[in-house]
Amino acid sequence: MFAPTKAPWISPGVVIHEPGASVNEMIAKFARAVAGRGFIVGGCLRLGDETVDLASGQPMDGSTLDAAARSLRAAMRDDADLAVVGGFEAFRHAATELTAAVGEGASQGMPVLTTIPDGSVQHWHDFVGTGGALIPPAMRGLWRWWGPERLYRDLALGVAADEVRQIVIGPRWLMVEGPAGAGLAYLPRNARDLIGRLPEFRKMSLKQLAEFSGSWDPLEMALGVAAIN
């Protein structure tokens, strides 16, 4: 028995292009670059005569609308870092099928990228309201939309699973030492909560510690930043 997909939160972005022009190859290149950094990418794009599943790279059967709904559902299930649904009609169909909360208030949702012709932007606003991002049809615009708020996640993905040789906690600074050197991070408050967990942390790899950079706890975040540094 499969558990139903919960109503997701979507943080959408739309690439605005000239009517008749295709930006799908550019978006595919961007999606491959994001996946190459270690992020999980899902969704689908129309490339040539086929609708391609970006998670597997394989052609998808069925109509474009049905393929969009299936691929977005799979991206939500797999907790993807980015989903791409090429074409506004496919995006609207997929989001509606999943009863997704789109736009306003969904800034912490899963980033979903789509496209729309310049003359149809009002349809976008009618669907998402004032939320979402309007993106120029250029790689620079896509990377700006992807955003600096994903910097630590991006850096953490590049940290090797090396041993942690030492963790030192001082009054204001935290140091994590690995085989290639040491990294420092500022402590925002008294670190006595971390001190009691040092035996646990010392058993982890640098990569595992780096993942704490995404924690809501400021002390854990400092530990993650030190591991990245």
SULTA-V830824 format. One record per backbone hydrogen bond with DSSP energy under -0.5 kcal/mol. NH is the residue of the N-H (numbers start at 1). CO is the residue of the C=O. Records with the same first field share a line. If there is no record, write none. Layout:
# SULTA-V830824
NH = CO, CO
This chain:
# SULTA-V830824
10 = 101
11 = 110
12 = 10
13 = 112
14 = 133
15 = 114
16 = 14, 135
17 = 15, 116
21 = 18
27 = 23
28 = 24
29 = 25
30 = 26
31 = 27
32 = 28
33 = 29
34 = 30
35 = 31
36 = 32
37 = 33, 34
38 = 35
39 = 34
41 = 39
42 = 82
44 = 84
45 = 52
47 = 45, 50
48 = 46
50 = 47
52 = 45, 50
53 = 58
54 = 43, 52
55 = 43
57 = 53
60 = 51
67 = 63
68 = 64
69 = 65
70 = 66
71 = 67
72 = 68
73 = 69
74 = 70
75 = 71
76 = 72
77 = 73
78 = 74
79 = 76
80 = 75
81 = 40
82 = 40
83 = 111
84 = 42
85 = 113
86 = 44
88 = 115
91 = 87
92 = 88
93 = 89
94 = 90
95 = 91
96 = 92
97 = 93
98 = 94
99 = 96
100 = 95
101 = 8
102 = 100
103 = 10
104 = 102, 128
106 = 103
109 = 106
110 = 9
111 = 81
112 = 11
113 = 83
114 = 13
116 = 15
118 = 17
120 = 117
121 = 118
123 = 120
124 = 120
125 = 121
126 = 122
127 = 123
128 = 124
129 = 125
131 = 128
133 = 12
135 = 14, 133
137 = 16
138 = 136
142 = 138
143 = 139
144 = 140
145 = 141
146 = 142
147 = 143
150 = 147
151 = 148
154 = 150
155 = 151
156 = 152
157 = 153
158 = 154, 155
159 = 156
162 = 160
164 = 204
165 = 163, 177
166 = 177
168 = 175
170 = 168, 173
174 = 185
175 = 168
176 = 183
177 = 166
178 = 181
181 = 178
183 = 176
185 = 174
187 = 172
188 = 186
194 = 191
195 = 191
196 = 192
197 = 194
198 = 195
200 = 197
201 = 197
202 = 198
203 = 199, 200
204 = 201
206 = 162
209 = 205
210 = 206
211 = 207
212 = 209
213 = 210
214 = 211
215 = 212
218 = 216
221 = 217
222 = 218
223 = 219
224 = 220
225 = 221
226 = 222
227 = 223
228 = 224
229 = 225
